Amino acid sequence: MKGLILSSALFALLALGACDQPAEVKIVGSWQMDSIYDNYNGFGFTNKNPYPKEVYEYRKNKTVLRKGMGEQLEYRYACNDSILSISETTGGPSGEFIILHIDQQRMALKKNKQPLFSGKNQVRYEIRYFTRIDSTASQH
C-alpha cells in the first residue's frame, strides 16, 4: 500500500513538472503568426490575416529562422523568465518581447514600441499571436 501511494505521488510530481516547463523549452518548434494586435494610446487594431504568413522556427541551439516575404533570416534568441530576446546573428539587438502566453499549441508575444509623437503618457505596443505548426508544413 505504501509503495502504491509513493509511486502515485511520484507520478503526480513528474506530471506536474512536465506541465510546467520553462518557456525556453516550450518555444522550440515552428510557429505561424496568426494575427497582430496594435495599440496606440487606447486605439487598437487587429490584423486577423497578416500576409504573408510568417513562420518562426525556434531551434534548440538558440537560433530562430524567420520565414516570410520570400526570404529566410536567422536570429539568436534567449528566454529569461517571461522575456524573449531576439538578436541578429552578428550580435546586434533586434527586439525584446514579453511572453504573455505559451502552451503546446498557442503563443502570444507583446512588444512595447516607441511612441510616434513626442509627449508624456503615451502607450504603444503590439501583440503577436502564433499557432504551433508542423515544421515540414512551413517549408514551401
Backbone as CSV, one residue per row, in Angstrom:
resi,resn,N_x,N_y,N_z,CA_x,CA_y,CA_z,C_x,C_y,C_z
1,MET,0.821,-1.190,0.000,0.000,0.000,0.000,0.868,1.259,0.000
2,LYS,1.952,1.229,0.846,2.857,2.370,0.909,3.498,2.623,-0.447
3,GLY,3.887,1.554,-1.113,4.527,1.663,-2.425,3.599,2.271,-3.461
4,LEU,2.327,1.891,-3.394,1.329,2.430,-4.312,1.138,3.925,-4.087
5,ILE,1.074,4.348,-2.837,0.916,5.773,-2.515,2.153,6.543,-2.946
6,LEU,3.324,5.985,-2.661,4.578,6.651,-3.027,4.725,6.768,-4.535
7,SER,4.416,5.702,-5.267,4.539,5.764,-6.726,3.490,6.698,-7.322
8,SER,2.288,6.759,-6.732,1.269,7.699,-7.198,1.716,9.134,-6.975
9,ALA,2.317,9.401,-5.827,2.808,10.751,-5.523,3.941,11.129,-6.473
10,LEU,4.844,10.197,-6.745,5.950,10.456,-7.663,5.431,10.731,-9.073
11,PHE,4.456,9.954,-9.517,3.865,10.166,-10.837,3.218,11.545,-10.920
12,ALA,2.511,11.954,-9.873,1.850,13.261,-9.852,2.879,14.377,-9.926
13,LEU,3.989,14.234,-9.207,5.049,15.251,-9.252,5.686,15.333,-10.634
14,LEU,5.931,14.194,-11.244,6.507,14.192,-12.588,5.563,14.806,-13.601
15,ALA,4.288,14.496,-13.500,3.291,15.067,-14.408,3.188,16.565,-14.217
16,LEU,3.237,17.012,-12.980,3.194,18.446,-12.696,4.406,19.145,-13.288
17,GLY,5.568,18.547,-13.125,6.794,19.140,-13.662,6.778,19.204,-15.174
18,ALA,6.191,18.217,-15.825,6.129,18.212,-17.291,5.201,19.300,-17.796
19,CYS,4.168,19.632,-17.037,3.230,20.672,-17.440,3.819,22.057,-17.248
20,ASP,4.764,22.184,-16.352,5.296,23.489,-16.020,6.712,23.648,-16.565
21,GLN,6.896,23.367,-17.824,8.194,23.524,-18.455,8.487,25.005,-18.640
22,PRO,9.766,25.387,-18.597,10.095,26.788,-18.849,9.810,27.169,-20.304
23,ALA,9.599,28.456,-20.530,9.299,28.944,-21.881,10.394,28.559,-22.862
24,GLU,11.624,28.506,-22.400,12.758,28.152,-23.256,12.593,26.764,-23.875
25,VAL,11.931,25.866,-23.151,11.676,24.514,-23.658,10.421,24.517,-24.526
26,LYS,9.378,25.212,-24.072,8.104,25.227,-24.793,8.201,25.890,-26.157
27,ILE,9.115,26.830,-26.321,9.160,27.623,-27.551,9.773,26.866,-28.729
28,VAL,10.538,25.817,-28.461,11.198,25.080,-29.536,10.154,24.484,-30.471
29,GLY,10.302,24.775,-31.765,9.364,24.302,-32.768,9.026,25.411,-33.744
30,SER,8.074,25.150,-34.619,7.665,26.116,-35.643,6.347,26.765,-35.257
31,TRP,6.295,28.096,-35.392,5.132,28.890,-35.016,4.735,29.793,-36.173
32,GLN,3.468,29.756,-36.533,2.950,30.615,-37.599,2.211,31.790,-36.977
33,MET,2.512,33.001,-37.459,1.834,34.184,-36.949,0.413,34.226,-37.496
34,ASP,-0.575,34.237,-36.578,-1.989,34.231,-36.960,-2.568,35.626,-37.071
35,SER,-2.221,36.476,-36.116,-2.774,37.830,-36.095,-1.859,38.738,-35.291
36,ILE,-2.059,40.040,-35.505,-1.274,41.057,-34.805,-2.237,42.122,-34.296
37,TYR,-2.140,42.417,-33.021,-2.949,43.475,-32.415,-2.041,44.667,-32.138
38,ASP,-2.368,45.838,-32.675,-1.619,47.070,-32.438,-2.435,47.987,-31.556
39,ASN,-1.790,48.578,-30.553,-2.449,49.512,-29.654,-1.595,50.773,-29.546
40,TYR,-2.254,51.917,-29.704,-1.574,53.194,-29.525,-2.499,54.110,-28.745
41,ASN,-2.146,54.347,-27.486,-2.921,55.204,-26.590,-4.397,54.813,-26.527
42,GLY,-4.652,53.520,-26.474,-6.028,53.050,-26.323,-6.753,52.764,-27.624
43,PHE,-6.183,53.165,-28.741,-6.786,52.856,-30.043,-6.146,51.577,-30.550
44,GLY,-6.972,50.590,-30.818,-6.448,49.297,-31.216,-6.928,48.859,-32.580
45,PHE,-6.114,48.028,-33.202,-6.456,47.441,-34.492,-5.902,46.030,-34.519
46,THR,-6.701,45.081,-34.979,-6.250,43.700,-35.110,-6.204,43.305,-36.573
47,ASN,-5.033,42.909,-37.021,-4.870,42.347,-38.361,-5.049,40.840,-38.195
48,LYS,-6.208,40.328,-38.586,-6.535,38.916,-38.382,-5.993,38.001,-39.463
49,ASN,-5.427,38.581,-40.492,-4.899,37.761,-41.572,-3.641,38.409,-42.144
50,PRO,-2.561,38.472,-41.342,-1.338,39.095,-41.865,-0.796,38.308,-43.058
51,TYR,-0.371,39.040,-44.057,0.167,38.395,-45.253,1.524,38.980,-45.558
52,PRO,2.506,38.182,-45.870,2.448,36.713,-45.916,2.469,36.136,-44.503
53,LYS,2.032,34.907,-44.407,2.036,34.215,-43.117,3.484,33.914,-42.728
54,GLU,4.006,34.675,-41.776,5.376,34.434,-41.338,5.428,33.221,-40.416
55,VAL,6.505,32.461,-40.534,6.738,31.302,-39.695,8.071,31.497,-38.988
56,TYR,8.071,31.258,-37.690,9.286,31.354,-36.876,9.625,29.967,-36.379
57,GLU,10.803,29.493,-36.733,11.245,28.156,-36.336,12.315,28.284,-35.249
58,TYR,11.903,28.073,-33.985,12.815,28.153,-32.846,13.508,26.817,-32.684
59,ARG,14.827,26.862,-32.616,15.624,25.637,-32.535,16.269,25.503,-31.158
60,LYS,16.655,24.283,-30.821,17.278,24.014,-29.522,18.631,24.720,-29.372
61,ASN,19.286,25.031,-30.484,20.603,25.669,-30.417,20.512,27.188,-30.231
62,LYS,19.344,27.679,-29.838,19.094,29.098,-29.542,19.095,29.979,-30.777
63,THR,18.788,29.407,-31.931,18.611,30.211,-33.138,17.150,30.112,-33.567
64,VAL,16.705,31.137,-34.264,15.338,31.146,-34.792,15.420,31.558,-36.253
65,LEU,14.711,30.837,-37.088,14.665,31.120,-38.516,13.305,31.737,-38.817
66,ARG,13.329,32.980,-39.323,12.081,33.667,-39.694,11.882,33.483,-41.185
67,LYS,10.754,32.876,-41.545,10.434,32.619,-42.945,9.232,33.461,-43.336
68,GLY,9.400,34.252,-44.382,8.294,35.075,-44.847,8.772,36.132,-45.811
69,MET,7.859,36.670,-46.576,8.142,37.709,-47.566,9.248,37.278,-48.544
70,GLY,9.256,35.988,-48.862,10.205,35.472,-49.834,11.632,35.341,-49.343
71,GLU,11.854,35.444,-48.045,13.214,35.317,-47.528,13.221,34.534,-46.223
72,GLN,14.410,34.091,-45.851,14.620,33.405,-44.586,15.765,34.097,-43.873
73,LEU,15.502,34.568,-42.663,16.526,35.247,-41.876,16.726,34.514,-40.566
74,GLU,17.978,34.383,-40.164,18.289,33.678,-38.923,18.692,34.675,-37.842
75,TYR,18.180,34.444,-36.626,18.472,35.266,-35.466,18.859,34.355,-34.311
76,ARG,19.346,34.943,-33.249,19.580,34.233,-31.991,18.476,34.640,-31.023
77,TYR,18.142,33.748,-30.101,17.141,34.094,-29.091,17.586,33.606,-27.726
78,ALA,17.030,34.250,-26.702,17.258,33.848,-25.318,15.963,34.105,-24.549
79,CYS,15.640,33.191,-23.649,14.469,33.353,-22.784,14.951,33.540,-21.353
80,ASN,14.417,34.554,-20.693,14.718,34.798,-19.292,13.391,35.088,-18.605
81,ASP,12.896,34.114,-17.869,11.563,34.190,-17.266,10.532,34.414,-18.370
82,SER,9.876,35.564,-18.377,8.843,35.824,-19.387,9.334,36.781,-20.473
83,ILE,10.647,36.952,-20.606,11.210,37.847,-21.616,11.895,37.018,-22.703
84,LEU,11.518,37.282,-23.949,12.145,36.656,-25.104,12.965,37.732,-25.811
85,SER,14.274,37.544,-25.854,15.159,38.500,-26.527,15.613,37.909,-27.848
86,ILE,15.499,38.703,-28.899,15.921,38.292,-30.233,17.078,39.199,-30.638
87,SER,18.135,38.616,-31.192,19.258,39.423,-31.673,19.724,38.893,-33.022
88,GLU,20.362,39.769,-33.761,20.905,39.357,-35.049,22.044,38.379,-34.797
89,THR,22.346,37.552,-35.763,23.414,36.564,-35.581,24.767,37.239,-35.394
90,THR,24.882,38.509,-35.804,26.128,39.258,-35.610,26.235,39.802,-34.195
91,GLY,25.142,39.677,-33.398,25.165,40.107,-32.011,24.380,41.373,-31.741
92,GLY,24.012,42.104,-32.783,23.246,43.334,-32.590,21.837,43.038,-32.121
93,PRO,21.299,43.886,-31.210,19.941,43.644,-30.712,18.901,43.854,-31.805
94,SER,17.871,43.048,-31.777,16.809,43.154,-32.768,15.467,43.432,-32.108
95,GLY,15.216,42.837,-30.940,13.940,43.077,-30.283,13.789,42.301,-29.002
96,GLU,12.861,42.767,-28.189,12.549,42.108,-26.934,11.041,41.989,-26.811
97,PHE,10.579,40.820,-26.420,9.160,40.533,-26.317,8.845,40.020,-24.916
98,ILE,7.649,40.309,-24.465,7.141,39.740,-23.220,6.275,38.546,-23.614
99,ILE,6.570,37.394,-23.050,5.780,36.202,-23.334,4.522,36.266,-22.474
100,LEU,3.404,36.602,-23.098,2.136,36.700,-22.381,1.525,35.328,-22.139
101,HIS,1.704,34.433,-23.115,1.125,33.088,-23.017,1.925,32.155,-23.922
102,ILE,2.162,30.960,-23.425,2.742,29.914,-24.272,2.302,28.562,-23.718
103,ASP,1.802,27.723,-24.619,1.489,26.345,-24.271,1.873,25.479,-25.471
104,GLN,1.365,24.277,-25.548,1.763,23.372,-26.625,1.279,23.817,-28.000
105,GLN,0.225,24.629,-28.070,-0.353,24.997,-29.361,-0.382,26.494,-29.644
106,ARG,-0.375,27.337,-28.629,-0.553,28.779,-28.815,0.544,29.568,-28.112
107,MET,0.844,30.742,-28.684,1.810,31.641,-28.082,1.376,33.076,-28.369
108,ALA,1.558,33.956,-27.384,1.269,35.382,-27.547,2.472,36.166,-27.035
109,LEU,3.014,37.044,-27.879,4.182,37.849,-27.540,3.829,39.327,-27.639
110,LYS,4.213,40.096,-26.638,3.957,41.536,-26.626,5.270,42.282,-26.830
111,LYS,5.221,43.261,-27.728,6.398,44.096,-27.975,6.023,45.544,-27.707
112,ASN,6.683,46.154,-26.717,6.479,47.569,-26.449,7.220,48.357,-27.527
113,LYS,6.576,49.416,-28.016,7.140,50.203,-29.114,7.276,51.665,-28.703
114,GLN,8.154,52.363,-29.380,8.349,53.785,-29.134,7.157,54.571,-29.665
115,PRO,6.731,55.615,-28.940,5.635,56.456,-29.445,6.033,57.140,-30.757
116,LEU,5.049,57.415,-31.582,5.302,58.099,-32.848,5.464,59.609,-32.662
117,PHE,4.838,60.137,-31.613,4.853,61.576,-31.381,5.481,61.874,-30.029
118,SER,5.984,63.096,-29.854,6.557,63.474,-28.568,5.425,63.749,-27.580
119,GLY,5.724,63.621,-26.315,4.715,63.862,-25.286,4.756,62.790,-24.225
120,LYS,4.090,63.084,-23.122,4.077,62.166,-21.983,2.883,61.215,-22.058
121,ASN,2.973,60.174,-21.244,1.871,59.222,-21.038,1.374,58.575,-22.323
122,GLN,2.284,58.214,-23.182,1.889,57.516,-24.396,2.204,56.037,-24.258
123,VAL,1.306,55.213,-24.755,1.473,53.761,-24.705,1.308,53.230,-26.114
124,ARG,2.314,52.508,-26.565,2.261,51.906,-27.900,2.864,50.508,-27.813
125,TYR,2.117,49.523,-28.272,2.615,48.150,-28.266,1.881,47.327,-29.307
126,GLU,2.440,46.143,-29.577,1.751,45.176,-30.428,1.813,43.821,-29.751
127,ILE,0.801,43.014,-30.027,0.772,41.634,-29.540,0.659,40.732,-30.754
128,ARG,1.584,39.811,-30.849,1.605,38.847,-31.955,1.097,37.509,-31.446
129,TYR,0.143,36.938,-32.176,-0.455,35.654,-31.810,0.034,34.584,-32.788
130,PHE,0.443,33.455,-32.234,1.007,32.367,-33.030,0.307,31.051,-32.729
131,THR,0.341,30.155,-33.724,-0.102,28.773,-33.571,1.061,27.877,-33.960
132,ARG,1.279,26.833,-33.160,2.340,25.864,-33.476,1.927,25.084,-34.714
133,ILE,2.870,24.885,-35.620,2.606,24.109,-36.828,3.671,23.036,-36.983
134,ASP,3.406,22.101,-37.862,4.379,21.077,-38.224,5.463,21.747,-39.043
135,SER,6.732,21.567,-38.674,7.826,22.258,-39.355,7.924,21.881,-40.837
136,THR,7.458,20.699,-41.215,7.507,20.322,-42.630,6.477,21.096,-43.443
137,ALA,5.400,21.549,-42.774,4.356,22.303,-43.470,4.828,23.709,-43.825
138,SER,5.859,24.207,-43.109,6.328,25.569,-43.338,7.410,25.645,-44.417
139,GLN,7.781,24.524,-44.985,8.838,24.518,-45.988,8.246,24.559,-47.380
140,HIS,7.783,25.751,-47.809,7.226,25.892,-49.147,7.852,27.031,-49.877
